[in-house]
Structure formats: structure tokens, C-alpha cells
């Protein structure tokens, strides 16, 4: 209906980092060799993007910077697209957390909105941070096709805002390594953003 100012944003989660499965959050681990391969496989030979945007954390930014340099595409880091901060759980595995604080861990799994990790960023604050960055990005790239390389939590929050789902249910959205999600945004004559989810965990 409003094709003249159509914006397309692809969201790509980083691949598998070094160190295995952890509550990694803002812990700045680099990509593993497998992680690099996962991300290259997700993008294949496609190069439709006019701009590449990334979280500043290495597991996103290293790939984004190399890809943009190789393909001569503009590149930007957006700090607010970092993963949620897990506080005292940063860098710890699930088994270690369960051994030391099983009750809070289970409460967090069932009700993350009201049970943040100790000294961690609340889900509500994280949601506000990501939404503000997302809204600002949409305003700046009207009519472009952008690739945003970020984290599972960030992608979940963006989908939550687009689909208007319950915030406490965001962890029910599966976002595997190198998961690719496409969002199309039309712009009404009065400037209203009209986003649509085209696919989630799909392929180009």
C-alpha cells in the first residue's frame, strides 16, 4: 500500500562464540571458527544490503566489519544493540548457576520480567533500550535495505515490539545461532511505521 518508502531490515544473530554455551550477555567473547562458518552460510552469496549495522561486541562486530569491508558497504556500530547484561551470571554456564542459585534461576526462566539475574539488567530496561535504538534506526534508513548483526535477546525484543506480544513471553521465541529474520516496514503518509514480519529463522 505504501511501496514508495518501503524499508527492509534483516536481523542476523551472531554464530557460535568461543567458550561454549554460557550466559554470555555483555561478556565479549569472539566468534569460533564454526560461528564464522554459520554466519557466512546464513548470508550465502547474497549482497542486497546498502548498510550493515552491528552490536559492538566482537561476536557480532568482527564479522560485520569484515563483511562490510569486503563488499564495500557502509558500516555502523550501535551500542544499544548489545545483548542484555546478566550481572552475576555473566560468563557462567547453566549448570553452575543452578548449583549456586537454583530457586532464582527457575524463577527467572518462568518469569524473567520480575526475576532478573543478581545485579543484571532488567528485562524492562533492556526492552526500552532496544526499542529506542530500533525506532531511531528506522527513522534514519527509510527506503534502504539494512542488515543488523546482533544477539538473540535483541532479536526477541524487536519481534516483541513488532508483534505486540507479552514481554514476559519473549524467551519462548527460538533464535538459534546465525538465525536470519526479515522485517519489512512501510511508512504511511502521516509518517507512521507499519512493520511486518516476513520470515523468522529463514533463508535468503
C-alpha positions in Angstrom: 0.0 0.0 0.0 2.9 2.3 0.7 5.6 0.9 -1.5 7.4 4.2 -2.3 9.1 4.3 1.1 9.5 0.6 1.9 12.3 -0.3 4.3 13.7 -3.8 4.7 15.7 -4.8 7.8 17.3 -8.2 8.1 18.3 -9.3 11.6 21.2 -11.8 11.9 22.2 -13.4 15.2 25.9 -14.0 15.6 27.2 -17.5 15.2 28.6 -19.8 17.9 31.2 -17.9 20.1 34.3 -19.3 21.7 33.7 -20.7 25.2 30.6 -22.8 24.6 27.0 -22.2 25.9 27.1 -19.6 28.6 25.0 -16.7 29.9 27.3 -14.5 27.9 25.4 -11.2 27.8 28.0 -8.4 27.6 30.9 -10.8 28.0 33.0 -10.0 24.9 33.9 -13.4 23.5 35.0 -13.7 19.9 33.4 -16.0 17.3 34.5 -19.6 17.0 35.6 -21.0 13.6 32.2 -22.7 13.5 30.5 -19.4 14.3 32.2 -17.7 11.3 31.0 -20.5 9.0 27.5 -20.4 10.4 27.2 -16.7 9.5 28.7 -17.0 6.1 26.3 -19.9 5.4 23.3 -17.8 6.5 24.2 -15.0 4.1 25.4 -17.1 1.2 26.3 -15.1 -1.8 23.6 -12.5 -1.3 24.6 -8.9 -1.1 21.4 -6.8 -1.2 22.3 -4.5 1.8 23.1 -0.9 1.5 24.2 -0.6 5.1 25.5 -3.0 7.8 24.7 -2.3 11.5 26.2 -4.2 14.4 26.3 -4.6 18.1 29.8 -3.5 19.2 30.6 -6.9 20.8 33.2 -9.0 19.0 30.9 -11.9 18.2 28.9 -9.5 16.0 31.2 -6.7 15.1 34.2 -8.7 13.8 32.0 -10.5 11.2 30.1 -7.3 10.3 33.2 -5.2 9.8 34.9 -7.8 7.7 31.8 -8.4 5.6 31.2 -4.7 5.0 34.8 -4.1 4.1 34.9 -7.0 1.7 31.7 -5.8 0.0 32.4 -2.0 0.2 29.2 -1.4 2.3 28.8 1.3 4.9 29.1 0.1 8.4 27.9 1.3 11.8 28.1 0.2 15.4 25.1 0.8 17.6 25.9 0.2 21.3 22.3 -0.2 22.3 22.0 -3.3 20.2 24.3 -5.1 22.7 22.9 -8.2 24.5 21.2 -7.9 27.9 23.6 -7.8 30.8 23.3 -10.8 33.0 25.0 -9.4 36.1 26.5 -12.0 38.4 25.6 -14.7 35.8 27.9 -13.3 33.2 30.2 -15.9 31.7 28.7 -18.8 33.7 27.1 -21.9 32.4 23.6 -23.1 33.2 24.8 -26.0 35.5 27.0 -23.6 37.5 24.1 -21.2 38.0 21.7 -24.0 39.0 24.2 -25.3 41.5 24.6 -22.0 43.3 21.1 -20.4 42.9 18.6 -22.9 41.6 15.5 -21.2 43.0 16.2 -17.8 41.4 17.3 -19.5 38.2 13.9 -21.3 37.9 12.1 -18.1 38.8 14.0 -16.3 36.1 13.1 -18.9 33.5 9.4 -18.8 34.4 9.0 -15.1 35.0 12.0 -13.1 33.6 10.2 -9.8 33.8 10.1 -9.9 37.6 13.2 -12.0 38.3 16.4 -10.5 36.9 19.8 -12.2 37.5 21.5 -10.6 40.5 23.0 -7.2 39.5 21.7 -7.8 36.0 19.9 -5.5 33.6 16.1 -5.9 34.0 14.1 -7.2 31.1 12.0 -4.0 31.1 15.1 -1.7 30.9 16.6 -3.9 28.1 13.3 -3.7 26.2 13.3 0.1 26.4 16.9 0.3 25.4 16.5 -1.9 22.3 13.2 -0.3 21.3 14.7 3.2 21.4 17.6 2.1 19.2 15.2 0.3 16.8 12.9 3.3 16.4 15.9 5.6 15.8 17.3 3.2 13.2 14.0 3.1 11.3 13.9 6.8 11.1 17.4 7.0 9.6 17.2 4.3 7.0 13.8 4.9 5.3 13.8 3.2 1.9 17.0 1.2 2.4 17.8 -2.5 2.9 19.8 -2.9 6.0 21.5 -5.9 7.8 21.6 -5.7 11.6 24.0 -8.2 13.2 23.1 -8.6 16.8 22.1 -11.0 19.6 19.3 -13.4 20.4 17.9 -11.3 23.1 17.8 -8.2 20.9 16.0 -10.0 18.1 13.4 -11.3 20.6 12.8 -7.8 21.9 12.4 -6.4 18.3 9.9 -9.2 17.5 8.1 -8.5 20.7 7.6 -4.8 19.8 6.6 -5.6 16.2 4.1 -8.4 17.1 2.9 -6.6 20.3 3.4 -9.8 22.3 3.6 -10.1 26.1 7.1 -9.1 27.2 7.3 -11.9 29.7 7.0 -14.4 26.8 10.0 -13.3 24.7 12.2 -16.2 25.8 9.7 -18.6 24.1 11.0 -17.3 20.7 13.7 -19.6 19.5 16.7 -17.7 18.0 19.4 -20.2 17.1 23.0 -19.2 16.1 23.1 -17.4 12.7 19.3 -17.1 12.8 18.1 -14.8 10.0 14.9 -12.7 10.4 13.4 -10.2 7.9 11.2 -7.3 8.7 9.5 -5.0 6.1 8.5 -1.5 7.1 6.0 0.6 5.2 5.6 4.3 6.0 2.1 5.8 5.9 1.6 9.4 4.5 1.5 10.7 8.1 4.8 9.1 9.0 3.5 6.1 10.9 5.8 3.0 10.9 3.9 -0.1 9.6 6.2 -3.1 10.2 5.6 -6.7 9.0 7.4 -9.9 9.9 8.3 -11.5 6.6 10.1 -14.5 8.0 11.9 -15.7 11.1 14.8 -18.2 11.2 14.5 -18.4 7.4 16.9 -18.4 4.5 17.6 -15.9 1.7 
